[in-house]
């Protein structure tokens, strides 16, 4: 009988610890702010579809050697999480403007695998655990999955060389592998910070 009583007390304590764990986890859970990158909150983007709040629109940056998406907030905000709804970005950096040093600082670099299941790229990229305060972030795109790499014997001004080779089919034939950039495309960029419950 005494063992049964101790077992009952043990089960009661176990239930109390389990319930208190659930309560503490709900109290300590992260609570995110509203997406303050939206145009409706006063944020500006270099393409209107970048922060319109709709996933059915696509922001595209012209196919140049430098493809950058920029978001500017109406005031300095703490940034803890960035969500990028991706269309074709393959290799890019997420930067923020450091107001103290007046320079861009990279908070995250992404170089994705080309094939992820049946998708060409991940549809959503979450960059979290950030800790910076800024009024501007940018996505600096180096490569997209739609970029072509071509062989050229002579370089043109502005060509982005990815490889230099000296032979072709065993014969001496100096040539260059050059990127022909495509449009960089993003559906939406969301930016959040932590708020107290």
C-alpha positions as CSV (number, residue, x, y, z in Angstrom):
1,X,0.0,0.0,0.0
2,X,2.8,2.4,0.9
3,X,4.5,1.7,-2.5
4,X,1.2,2.5,-4.3
5,X,0.9,5.8,-2.4
6,X,4.5,6.8,-3.4
7,X,3.8,5.9,-7.0
8,X,0.6,8.1,-6.9
9,X,2.6,11.0,-5.5
10,X,5.3,10.4,-8.2
11,X,2.6,10.5,-10.9
12,X,1.1,13.7,-9.4
13,X,4.6,15.4,-9.3
14,X,5.3,14.3,-12.9
15,X,2.0,15.8,-14.1
16,X,2.7,19.1,-12.3
17,X,6.2,19.3,-13.8
18,X,4.8,18.5,-17.3
19,X,2.1,21.2,-17.0
20,X,4.4,23.8,-15.6
21,X,6.8,23.1,-18.5
22,X,3.9,23.8,-21.0
23,X,3.1,27.0,-19.1
24,X,6.7,28.2,-19.1
25,X,7.3,27.4,-22.7
26,X,4.2,29.5,-23.7
27,X,5.5,32.3,-21.5
28,X,9.0,32.2,-22.9
29,X,8.1,31.7,-26.5
30,X,9.1,34.3,-29.1
31,X,6.4,36.7,-30.1
32,X,7.1,38.5,-33.4
33,X,6.1,42.0,-34.4
34,X,4.1,42.8,-37.4
35,X,5.9,42.7,-40.7
36,X,7.3,46.3,-40.6
37,X,8.8,46.0,-44.1
38,X,5.3,46.5,-45.6
39,X,4.6,49.6,-47.6
40,X,1.5,50.2,-45.5
41,X,3.9,50.8,-42.5
42,X,5.8,53.4,-44.4
43,X,8.7,51.3,-45.6
44,X,10.0,51.9,-49.1
45,X,11.5,49.4,-51.6
46,X,13.3,49.7,-54.9
47,X,10.5,47.6,-56.5
48,X,6.9,48.0,-55.3
49,X,6.2,44.3,-55.3
50,X,8.9,43.7,-52.8
51,X,6.9,44.9,-49.9
52,X,3.3,45.0,-51.0
53,X,2.2,42.1,-48.8
54,X,1.0,40.0,-51.7
55,X,2.7,36.7,-52.7
56,X,1.1,36.7,-56.1
57,X,3.3,39.6,-57.3
58,X,7.0,39.4,-58.2
59,X,9.7,42.0,-57.7
60,X,12.3,41.7,-60.5
61,X,15.7,43.5,-60.7
62,X,17.2,44.1,-64.1
63,X,19.7,41.6,-65.4
64,X,22.9,43.5,-64.7
65,X,26.1,42.4,-63.0
66,X,24.8,44.1,-59.8
67,X,21.3,43.0,-58.8
68,X,20.2,44.5,-55.5
69,X,16.8,44.5,-53.7
70,X,16.6,47.3,-51.1
71,X,14.1,48.0,-48.2
72,X,14.2,51.3,-46.3
73,X,12.2,51.7,-43.1
74,X,10.8,55.0,-41.9
75,X,12.9,54.8,-38.7
76,X,15.6,52.7,-37.2
77,X,14.3,49.3,-36.1
78,X,15.8,46.3,-34.4
79,X,15.9,43.4,-36.9
80,X,15.7,39.9,-35.6
81,X,14.2,37.9,-38.5
82,X,14.0,38.2,-42.3
83,X,11.8,36.0,-44.5
84,X,12.5,36.0,-48.2
85,X,9.8,34.5,-50.5
86,X,12.2,33.4,-53.2
87,X,11.6,32.9,-57.0
88,X,15.0,32.3,-58.5
89,X,17.8,33.5,-56.1
90,X,20.7,31.0,-55.8
91,X,23.6,32.9,-54.3
92,X,23.1,36.1,-52.4
93,X,24.0,38.2,-49.3
94,X,21.6,39.9,-46.9
95,X,23.2,43.1,-45.7
96,X,22.2,45.9,-43.3
97,X,23.3,49.5,-43.2
98,X,25.4,50.1,-40.1
99,X,24.5,53.6,-38.9
100,X,27.5,53.9,-36.6
101,X,30.2,53.0,-39.2
102,X,28.3,54.1,-42.3
103,X,28.9,50.9,-44.2
104,X,27.1,47.8,-45.3
105,X,27.5,44.7,-43.1
106,X,26.6,41.2,-44.2
107,X,24.3,39.4,-41.7
108,X,23.7,36.3,-43.8
109,X,25.1,34.6,-46.9
110,X,23.1,32.1,-48.9
111,X,24.4,29.7,-51.5
112,X,21.7,27.2,-52.2
113,X,21.6,23.9,-53.9
114,X,20.0,24.1,-57.3
115,X,17.5,21.2,-57.0
116,X,15.5,20.9,-53.8
117,X,13.0,18.2,-54.5
118,X,10.9,19.2,-57.4
119,X,11.6,22.9,-56.8
120,X,14.5,24.7,-58.4
121,X,15.1,26.9,-55.3
122,X,13.5,27.0,-51.8
123,X,10.3,29.0,-51.9
124,X,10.9,30.6,-48.5
125,X,14.2,31.4,-46.9
126,X,14.1,32.3,-43.2
127,X,17.1,34.3,-41.8
128,X,16.6,34.5,-38.0
129,X,18.6,35.0,-34.9
130,X,19.7,38.4,-36.1
131,X,20.6,41.2,-33.8
132,X,21.0,44.5,-35.6
133,X,19.4,47.9,-35.6
134,X,19.1,49.6,-39.0
135,X,16.8,51.6,-41.3
136,X,17.9,49.8,-44.5
137,X,18.5,46.2,-45.5
138,X,19.4,44.9,-48.9
139,X,19.7,41.6,-50.7
140,X,22.7,41.6,-53.0
141,X,22.3,38.9,-55.6
142,X,25.3,37.2,-57.1
143,X,23.7,34.4,-59.0
144,X,20.2,33.1,-59.9
145,X,19.2,29.7,-61.2
146,X,18.2,31.4,-64.5
147,X,21.7,32.8,-65.2
148,X,23.5,31.3,-68.2
149,X,27.2,30.7,-68.4
150,X,28.6,31.0,-71.9
151,X,32.1,30.6,-73.4
152,X,33.8,33.7,-74.9
153,X,37.2,34.1,-76.4
154,X,37.2,37.9,-76.0
155,X,35.8,39.7,-73.0
156,X,33.5,42.7,-73.3
157,X,33.4,45.5,-70.7
158,X,31.4,44.5,-67.7
159,X,31.6,40.7,-68.2
160,X,31.5,38.7,-65.0
161,X,34.1,35.9,-65.5
162,X,33.5,32.8,-63.4
163,X,36.3,30.7,-65.0
164,X,39.3,31.0,-67.2
165,X,40.4,28.0,-69.2
166,X,43.3,27.4,-71.6
167,X,42.4,24.2,-73.4
168,X,39.4,22.9,-75.2
169,X,39.2,19.3,-76.3
170,X,42.9,18.8,-75.5
171,X,44.1,21.7,-77.7
172,X,45.4,25.1,-76.5
173,X,42.5,27.4,-76.8
174,X,42.3,30.2,-74.2
175,X,38.7,31.2,-73.4
176,X,36.5,32.5,-70.6
177,X,33.3,31.3,-68.9
178,X,31.1,34.3,-68.5
179,X,27.8,34.8,-66.8
180,X,24.9,36.2,-68.7
181,X,22.7,37.4,-65.8
182,X,19.0,36.9,-65.8
183,X,16.3,38.8,-63.9
184,X,16.6,38.4,-60.1
185,X,13.1,37.7,-58.7
186,X,11.6,37.8,-55.2
187,X,7.9,37.6,-54.3
188,X,8.1,39.3,-50.9
189,X,10.5,40.2,-48.1
190,X,9.2,40.3,-44.5
191,X,11.2,41.8,-41.6
192,X,10.4,41.3,-37.9
193,X,11.6,42.1,-34.4
194,X,10.7,40.6,-31.0
195,X,7.9,42.1,-29.0
196,X,7.0,41.4,-25.4
197,X,3.7,39.6,-24.8
